Amino acid sequence: MPVMHRIRLIQRDDLPAILAISNHYVLHSTCNFAVEPEALEAWRADFEATHEMYPWFVAVDQAYPPPFEGGGQEGGGGDRELNDSSPPPAPPPPRRGE
């Protein structure tokens, strides 16, 4: 089954899931410059301060459940290779005033 990906602007409700992914890699890899897990309050403050000038995006994998749903189990969908060679669909236009 081809994997469909969509890029969209994040919403405030996305921050906890994105932070869980980021904090996983803080603890288990060297691909993040943070040296300890970050707090949700700090991410919310950064988002509020920057998202209008510097949009935050998220890739949404529509063929699988979120990779870290239920506590960030090891080996979740976030570790799989992307096998779909078709180009991703165009992101929706940015919404004004949000």
C-alpha positions as CSV (number, residue, x, y, z in Angstrom):
1,M,0.0,0.0,0.0
2,P,1.5,3.4,-0.9
3,V,2.1,5.7,2.0
4,M,0.4,9.1,1.6
5,H,2.1,12.1,3.2
6,R,0.7,15.6,3.7
7,I,2.4,18.7,5.0
8,R,0.4,21.2,7.0
9,L,0.7,24.0,9.4
10,I,0.8,22.7,13.0
11,Q,-1.9,23.6,15.4
12,R,-1.4,24.2,19.2
13,D,-3.0,20.7,19.8
14,D,-0.1,19.1,17.8
15,L,2.6,20.4,20.2
16,P,2.4,17.5,22.8
17,A,2.9,14.8,20.1
18,I,5.7,16.7,18.4
19,L,7.4,17.3,21.7
20,A,7.1,13.6,22.5
21,I,8.9,12.8,19.3
22,S,11.6,15.4,19.8
23,N,12.2,14.4,23.5
24,H,12.5,10.7,22.4
25,Y,15.4,11.7,20.1
26,V,16.9,13.9,22.8
27,L,17.2,10.9,25.0
28,H,18.1,8.2,22.4
29,S,20.2,9.8,19.7
30,T,22.5,12.7,18.8
31,C,20.3,14.2,16.1
32,N,18.9,16.9,18.4
33,F,20.9,19.7,19.9
34,A,18.9,19.6,23.2
35,V,20.8,17.9,25.9
36,E,17.8,17.1,28.1
37,P,14.0,16.7,27.5
38,E,12.2,20.0,27.0
39,A,9.0,21.1,28.7
40,L,5.7,21.6,26.9
41,E,5.4,25.0,28.4
42,A,8.6,26.1,26.8
43,W,7.5,24.8,23.4
44,R,4.2,26.5,23.7
45,A,6.0,29.8,24.5
46,D,8.3,29.4,21.5
47,F,5.4,28.5,19.2
48,E,3.4,31.5,20.3
49,A,6.4,33.8,19.9
50,T,7.4,32.6,16.4
51,H,4.7,30.8,14.5
52,E,3.2,33.8,12.8
53,M,6.6,35.0,11.3
54,Y,8.1,31.5,11.0
55,P,5.4,28.9,10.2
56,W,5.8,25.5,11.9
57,F,4.9,22.5,9.7
58,V,4.2,18.9,10.3
59,A,4.3,15.9,8.0
60,V,1.2,13.8,8.4
61,D,1.4,10.1,7.5
62,Q,-2.1,9.1,6.6
63,A,-1.5,5.4,6.1
64,Y,-0.3,4.6,9.7
65,P,-1.2,5.7,13.2
66,P,1.0,8.3,14.8
67,P,4.4,6.7,15.6
68,F,4.6,7.7,19.3
69,E,0.9,7.3,20.2
70,G,0.5,5.7,23.6
71,G,3.7,6.7,25.3
72,G,6.4,6.6,22.6
73,Q,7.1,2.9,22.2
74,E,10.4,1.9,20.7
75,G,10.3,0.9,17.0
76,G,7.2,2.9,16.2
77,G,6.3,4.0,12.8
78,G,8.7,6.9,12.9
79,D,11.6,4.5,12.3
80,R,10.4,3.1,9.0
81,E,11.8,4.0,5.6
82,L,9.7,6.0,3.2
83,N,9.1,3.7,0.2
84,D,6.6,5.9,-1.8
85,S,8.4,7.5,-4.7
86,S,5.5,9.7,-5.8
87,P,5.8,13.4,-4.9
88,P,3.8,14.5,-1.8
89,P,0.7,16.4,-2.4
90,A,1.0,20.2,-2.2
91,P,0.4,21.7,1.3
92,P,-2.8,23.6,1.8
93,P,-2.4,27.4,1.6
94,P,-1.6,29.1,4.9
95,R,-4.6,30.3,6.9
96,R,-4.7,33.9,7.7
97,G,-5.3,35.1,11.3
98,E,-4.4,31.9,13.1
